[in-house]
């Protein structure tokens, strides 16, 4: 099982909390309101893109297997979809670190279903590889118990992102 390009974009890279971008604030808004942004408000379109790097499958908010986005509502097209919230690898903060910032400010972890938890993640992108995974099988971001091979949509690989 190969990880999607979006898995790399959302889980690796260096950053500081002051690197937050306009796209990152959209995810914070979604977490706060518990509602994703409509496709029309996100200017979501499905087109043949000349720049293959600028499509949903390369965005850090993409959930490839689910054909979903952390920010935009509804099913998205990984290969031809794009919205104004497109955020490539290395741009702004990692989604998991945005969630961590949200939790620090609200004191509330995400519900299990909001985390897009799967029973087994791709090698190198499992709970055991995440800086938010605890030896007690708990997660700092999501409510519930987790096995080491599980994964979620907010994994941040150990040694990446902001310092805890």
N, C-alpha and C positions, 0 to 999 in steps of 0.2 A: 504494500500500500504506500504510494508516494504522496507526500504532503502537497497540497495546493500551493501555488505562488502566494496566495493570500495568507497561508499559515506562516510563511516566512515573514511577510510584511507585518503581521499582527503580533508576532511573538519574539522577534529579534531586533536588536538595534540599541544604540545608546541615545539618551535623551535626558533632559531636565524637565522639571514640572513647568518651567516658564517657556517650554517649547510648544505649548498648547496652540493648536491652530483653529481656524474657523470650523473646519470639519470636526475637530475633536469636541468643540463646544456643542455641536449637534448631537453627538452621542451622549454627552452629559445631560442635554435637554431631554433626550429620549428616556434616559434612566430616571430622571426626576419626574417626568410626566407619566411614565409607564405606557407611552404611546409612540409608535414610530411615526416618522414624517411621511406624508402622502407622496405618491409618485409625482404628482403634478407640482407640489411645493418643492420637491427635490430636483425638478427638471430632469427626471429620469427619462431616457430614451433608449431605444434599441436600434443601433445602426451598425453598418460595416465601418469599423474604425480603421483609419489609416495607420495610426500608431497602436500596434498590438499591445503595447505596455499600458495603455490607458483604457482599460476595460475592467468590469467588475471582478474578473478572476484575479487581477493584480492589486486589488484594493485591500487594505488592512481591515475593512469592515465586512468583507465578504465571507459568507459561510457557504463554501462551494457545494458540498454534498447536499445541503438543505435548500440550495437555490434561493438563499435568503441573504439579508443584509442586516447588520446591527442597527442601522439608521433608517433605511427606507422600507416602507411597508410592502407586503405582498411578495409574490415570487419574482425573482430577478433572473435575467439571462446572463450567465457568467461570461460568455464569449462576446456578446454584442451590447450588453447593457452598460450604461454610464449615467452618473448623476453629478450634480454640482458638489456632492459630498465625497467624490472620489479622492482617496488619500493613499498614495503609493508608499512602498517600503521606505522608511527613513524620514517620512514627513510627519511632523508633530509628535504626539505621544502615542505609545502603544495602547490599544483598547483596554487591556487588562490593567494598565496603570491609570487610565481614566476611571475605570471602575473602582480601583483602590482609592483614588482621590474622592470619588463620590461617597464611598463607604466611610472614609475618615470624616467627611463633612456631615453625613446624615446618621451615622452610627448603625446602619442597616445593611446586612448582606443581601445579595440577590437571591431570589427564589430559584430553586433547582431548575425549573423549566425555562427560566429566562437565560440561564447559562449555556444552553445548547449542549448539555452533557451527553457524551456518547460512551458506550461500554469499553471501547478500545480505540485509542488514537493511533496515528501513524508513528512509527518508530522515531524517537527523538522529540515527539510532540505529545507526550503523555503527562499525566499529573505528576509522575515522579520526576519529570524534567522541568517542572514549573516552580518558580520562586514563591508562589502563593500556597503550595501544597505543604501540609504539615505531616510529620511522622505519625501523628494521631489519626491520620486518614481524614482529617478535616481540611477545609480550604478557607483561606482568609477572605475570599470573594463571594463564595456561593454556599448557601445553607445545605447541609447534608454530609453524608459519609462518602468517601471516594477510594477506589482501589488504585494502586499505582499505574495500571495500564489505561485507566479511563482518561478522558480529555474533555475540554470544554471550548467554547468559542472565545475565551478570554485568556488563554494560556500565555504566560510570559516566561520564556526560557530562563533558567537560572543564569545570573550574570548579565542580564539585559535590562534595559529600561531604567527607570528611576530607582534610587536606593530606597529600601524599606525603612 
